[in-house]
């Protein structure tokens, strides 16, 4: 398995950070006992808060637990998942949206992690929100859920464009990523309000970049 990927759950699987992602995985499982999640949207309030990295590491831990996972890069403005996994972005979600053949046979990319596949964004469209809000997107999700135990969708920040709000109405749950020392309180509050206005199912939030307790860090070494 390559070790040059910028993913701590691959490069340092026994680190506190990797354990935190596994805890997140377990928390999501317990939070969805009554209503299992098959599609989960991961977004943030503002840019540069770590949503894509959070999604990728969470996906790795889910696949390591022998689940079939598909990551979908729905950030059709600044896609990043293909870069994290050193993949091309020639075809992907937008290809499925436009071509019936791709809808029948999704252009999924294999990753170094067994059971984990990626649907890159594909060529970027002129009006992403219109594409993501279409009935065709619902068909794409139906097709992907038929091939996976969980579909994780990466969406643009809530405070910048409407894409994530549109997608939030089409998935089983939403996970909000915030960054310690970076995310403004009012931005996080407004992001939650936007989700509530469309009756999105907010399953929880993830705090990135929180200080690590040195007394606990030594246990993993």
N, C-alpha and C positions, 0 to 999 in steps of 0.2 A: 504494500500500500504506500503511495507517495507520502512523503512527510513535509513537502514544501507548501501544502495548503495552509492558508491562514485561518485555521480552525482549531481551537484549543482542544475540542473533544476528539480530534484526530491526532494532533501533535503531542498532547500531554493529557491523556485520558484519566490519569489519577490525580490531577490537580484540583484544588478547591473550586476553580471556575467550572471544570467539567462536572464535578459533583453537583454544583449549583444547577446546571442544565438538566441533570438527571432528576434532581428534586423538582424542578419545574415540570418535567414530564410526568412525574408521579402526581403532582398537584392537579394537573390538567385531567388526569385519569380519574381522580377522586371527585373533582368538580363536575364531571360529566357522567356520573354513575346513573342518574335518572334519565338523562337525555344524552346519549353518546354523541361525541363530536366526530364527524367525518370530513368536514371542511372547516378550517380555521384560518381566519385572516389575521395577519400580524402587521401592525402599523405603528406609527408614532405621532406625537403631536407636531413636531418640527423636524427639519432635516438634521442629519448627522447625530442621531441619537442611538444608532446601533440596531435598527430593526432587522436589516438583512442578515447581519452577523448572528443576531439572536435566533432568527428563523433557521439559519443553516445549522447552527450547533444543536438546537432543539431537534431538528430533523435527523441529525446524526445519532443522537441518543435514542430516538424512537426506532430508527432502523436497527440499532444495536440490540434493541429489545425484541428483535425478530418481527417487526411490523413492516408492512409494505407502505412506503412513504413516497409521495410525489410532491416536490416543491414546484410552485408555479410563480414565475416572476411577472407579477401584474403591475410592476412599476414601469409603465410604458413611456416614461420620461427620462428616468435615470436608472436603468436596470443594472443590477450589481451581482446577482447570484451566479451568473455564468463566469464572472471574473473570480469569485471565491473558489469555484470548482475547476478553474482553468479550462473552460469549455468555450465553444464558439457560440455566436448568437445569430447565425444566419437564418434559422427557422425556429419556430416556437409557438407561443400563444397566438400571436397575430396570424400566423399561418393557419392554425386551426380555425380561427374566426373567419377566414376568407376562403379556405379550400375544403371541400367536402371530403376529399381523399385524406387530408390530414386529420379531419375530425374522426374518421373511421379508424385511422392508424396514427395516433398521436406521435409527433416527433420527439419522443422522450430521450434524454441523454443519460447514459449510465455514469455513475460516480464511483470513486474508489470504495465506497461503503456498500456492501451487499444489501439489497432491498431498498436502496435509496436512489431515486431517479429525479431528474430535473427537466422541467419544461421551461426553457428560456423565454424571454419576452418575444424574440423574433424582431423583424424590422419595425421600427417605431412609427406609429400612425399619426396623422395630423390632429385627430380629436379623440384622445384616449378615453375620456369619460363616456362619450357616446358609445364607443365600442364595448367598454366594460359593463355598461348598463343595458345592453341589448339582450334580446331573448337568445341570441346565438351563444352568449356567454353562459347562460344557464345550461344549454346543451353541452357545451365544453365541460362544465363542471360535472354533469351527469356522466359523461364519457370517462372522465378521469377517476371519479369515485368508484366506477365499476372495476378499476384496475388497482385500487389501493385501499388500505385500511384507513389512511389519513391523507388528506390533501392540504398542504400548507401554502397559503397565498401571501406573497409579499406585495404590499401596496404602498403608494406614496404617502407622505405625511398628511395628517388630517387638516392642518392649518394652512396648507399651501394650495391644494387643489381639491376638487370634489370626488376624485376617483375612489378613495377609500370608503367614503360615505355611500357611494353607489354600490360598491361591492359588498358592503356590510349587510345589505338587505338580502343577499343571495347565499350567505354562508351560515353554518351552524353556530359559529361563535367568533368573537373578536378578542385579540390579545393586544393590549396597549403597552408599548415600550417607552419608558422614560429614562432620562440619564441624570444621575446625581451630579449636582453642580452645574448642569447645563440647561435642562428643561425648566422653563419658567412655570411657576405654579398656575398662573392665569391661563397659559396655553394648554396645560394638561386639563384644567377644568373645562375650558371651552371645547377641547377635543371630546371629552366625555359627553358634554351637552349635545354635540353634533351627532354622536352615536345614538344617544337616547331619543333624539327627535325622530329618528327613522326606526325606532324600536329594535335596534341592533342588540344582540345578546353579548354583552361585554362580560367575558368570563374572568377577567382579571388583568393585572398589569405586571410588568417586569421592570425592576430597577437595575439599570446598568451603571457600571463604573463606581459602585459603592466601595468604600474603603474595606480592605480585608483585615480581619482581626489576626494579628501576628501570632497570638497564643494558640489559635486554631490551625494556622497554616502549617505549623511544624508536625502536626499529626499525620499529614499526608506524605511526609518525607521520612 
